[in-house]
Amino acid sequence: MTPEQAYQDLLQRSKEIALIGSTSAVLGWDQEVNMPPSWASSSS
């Protein structure tokens, strides 16, 4: 693997990790804001 290929692989993995983190944050926010009160106690 050349340094350029390694760098491109690193960039791709970093983008995927950032996307997973962003998705997790949005889903967490959505759960807190939109989940009916009766569901909050049963899903914890």
Residue pairs with C-beta under 8 A, 6 or more apart in sequence:
1 9
31 43
35 43
